[in-house]
Amino acid sequence: MQTQLKKQFAPIANDEKRIDVSVENGQAVIKMATWTDGLGWNTQKTIALEADLVEVLHRALASARVRLRSAEIGEAVDGSARILGFPSSS
């Protein structure tokens, strides 16, 4: 008899939205819920990912995070590099 293991992680939430992440039956399960007065938290979307897709999603989220943070501080992120001149000692 195979037991179903579920590992729940602390939710990521603000006042109106919440993301729950758990591991169920060898998959990462991500649920997005919204708060409705009088009803509470209601799951809107669910995605189940195999282990290899979790790695791909992690890389994509990390890349998006870098781009969003760069945009917040006004830097242009276009994939090109700048060469900074080294100050001369004269």
C-alpha positions as CSV (number, residue, x, y, z in Angstrom):
1,M,0.0,0.0,0.0
2,Q,1.4,3.3,-1.1
3,T,0.9,6.3,1.3
4,Q,0.4,9.8,-0.1
5,L,2.7,12.2,1.5
6,K,2.0,15.9,1.5
7,K,4.4,18.6,2.6
8,Q,2.9,22.1,3.0
9,F,5.0,25.2,3.1
10,A,4.1,28.5,4.7
11,P,1.8,30.5,2.4
12,I,3.0,33.7,0.7
13,A,0.3,36.2,1.2
14,N,-0.9,39.8,1.3
15,D,-4.3,41.1,2.2
16,E,-6.0,40.0,-1.0
17,K,-3.9,37.2,-2.6
18,R,-2.1,34.1,-1.3
19,I,0.1,31.5,-2.9
20,D,0.4,28.0,-1.3
21,V,3.1,25.6,-2.2
22,S,3.1,21.9,-1.3
23,V,4.7,18.7,-2.4
24,E,2.1,16.0,-3.2
25,N,2.8,12.6,-4.9
26,G,6.2,13.6,-6.2
27,Q,5.0,16.9,-7.7
28,A,5.2,20.5,-6.6
29,V,1.7,22.0,-6.3
30,I,1.2,25.8,-6.5
31,K,-2.2,27.3,-5.7
32,M,-3.1,30.9,-6.0
33,A,-6.1,32.1,-3.9
34,T,-7.9,35.4,-3.4
35,W,-9.7,36.7,-0.4
36,T,-13.4,37.3,-0.5
37,D,-15.2,39.0,2.4
38,G,-17.7,36.7,3.8
39,L,-16.2,33.6,2.1
40,G,-12.5,33.7,3.0
41,W,-9.7,32.3,0.8
42,N,-10.8,30.8,-2.6
43,T,-8.4,28.9,-4.8
44,Q,-8.4,30.5,-8.3
45,K,-5.6,28.6,-10.0
46,T,-3.6,25.4,-9.4
47,I,-0.6,24.1,-11.2
48,A,1.2,20.8,-10.5
49,L,4.8,20.5,-11.7
50,E,7.2,17.5,-12.1
51,A,10.6,18.0,-10.5
52,D,12.4,18.9,-13.7
53,L,9.9,21.7,-14.4
54,V,10.3,23.0,-10.9
55,E,14.0,23.7,-11.8
56,V,13.0,25.4,-15.0
57,L,10.4,27.5,-13.2
58,H,12.9,28.5,-10.6
59,R,15.3,29.8,-13.2
60,A,12.6,31.7,-15.0
61,L,11.3,33.3,-11.8
62,A,14.9,34.3,-10.8
63,S,15.4,35.9,-14.2
64,A,12.1,37.8,-13.9
65,R,12.9,38.9,-10.4
66,V,16.2,40.4,-11.6
67,R,14.5,42.2,-14.5
68,L,11.7,43.6,-12.3
69,R,14.2,44.8,-9.6
70,S,16.4,46.4,-12.3
71,A,13.3,48.2,-13.8
72,E,12.3,49.4,-10.3
73,I,15.6,51.2,-9.9
74,G,15.5,52.6,-13.4
75,E,18.2,50.5,-15.0
76,A,17.8,49.4,-18.6
77,V,18.1,45.6,-18.8
78,D,18.5,44.6,-22.4
79,G,21.0,41.8,-22.2
80,S,23.9,44.0,-23.4
81,A,27.0,44.7,-21.3
82,R,28.7,48.0,-20.7
83,I,32.5,48.4,-20.4
84,L,33.4,50.9,-17.7
85,G,36.7,52.8,-18.2
86,F,39.3,52.3,-15.6
87,P,40.5,55.6,-14.1
88,S,44.0,56.6,-15.0
89,S,46.5,57.4,-12.4
90,S,48.0,60.5,-14.0
